[in-house]
Amino acid sequence: MFRNLFFAAVLAALCAGLLTSAIQHFRVTPLILHAESFEGAGHSHGEEAVVHEHADGTSHVHEDAAAATTAGHDHGGDWAPQDGFERTAYTVLANLLVAAGFALVLGAVSMLAGLPITFANGLVWGAAGFVVFSLAPAYGLPPELPGMPAGDLMARQIWWIATAVMTGAALLLLAKTRAGWAFAVAALLIIAPHVIGAPAAPEEASAVPAHLATAFAANTLGTAAVFWAVLGLVFGRLNDLFADRTATQYAGKGALA
Amino acid sequence: MNTDATTNAPAHVAIHSLSLSQRLIAGGLALMLGLLLLGGAGFAGDYRLHNGAHDTRHAMGFPCH
């Protein structure tokens, strides 16, 4: 059974991930690259430290400049994919892995909660995934471009995960029961992370122009909506297919394993 | 969503024909694998993972540096 779930999840992730990569390539990545051009000295993809030549012929490395470079954009370490094909290839690969991760989590929730993902309700699952993993986290932590000031990374990651878990629990609860108390608990779960508040960005000017940032927020959320819709629908369609086939096999063998 | 449980055919057969322990095992495995992938691609601090998945993290709305 795990095999069916696994194949349906991976195939759905492949479809959604590749389509998303294509949209991203034209609508999202150019904004990231554009934003990086404003990071200027603040952006370190492993550049060398600034070497300062003095008139007397001696030279020394400006440690403070090097430190500032790393602090501005923490890409620590040396390796990063080369801009161009290599960078795009890594992004597509990472997209596919993230897509597979989301699909497996969706499938796991379906399996554990006993709520099937079908072609008929695939769009509902997709919408739920969008709200849980894209919209709710973005409500507190708007999609961020390189070079924009942001709060502590670990704190933001914890808030992101907590928000996704709580919003997901709320939707799952409503999917299982529509009792009055369930609405109250769900509302509480959804609102709480936003009342507590996401880790705030420090009060400093962003190096990135506002119009890039707004375009980025709209385009990433739009792309995510397409991703989740496709993931839910394809996942559901494949589940229907596999279930049909399995049912036929079992009927043939007269066994239910 | 809880009302259509008996109306929609095939995948329901799949899930509802499974025993609880089968569902727990399949669901548990899928959850672990899924979270492992998301953790590696979306959250891990290792600089190779970060730099390789950099644009994906930004584009998918994960917190990134």
Interface residues (C-beta under 8 A of the other chain):
Chain A: M1 F2 N4 L5 F6 A9 Q24 V28 T29 I32 H45 H73 D74 H75 G76 G77 W79 A80 P81 R87 Y90 T91 L93 A94 N95 L97 V98 A100 G101 F102 A103 L104 V105 L106 G107 A108 V109 S110 M111 L112 G114 L115 P116 I117 T118 A120 N121 V124 F133 S134 P137 A138 L141 P143 E144 L145 P146 A150 L153 R156 Q157 W160 I161 L174 A175 K176 T177 R178 T220 L221 T223 A224 G236 N239 D240 F242 A243 D244 T246 A247 Y250 L256
Chain B: M1 N2 D4 N8 P10 A11 H12 V13 A14 I15 H16 S17 L18 Q22 R23 L24 I25 A26 G27 G28 L29 A30 L31 L33 G34 L35 L36 L37 L38 G40 A41 G42 F43 Y47 R48 H50 N51 G52 A53 H54 D55 T56 R57 H58 A59 M60 G61 F62 P63 C64 H65
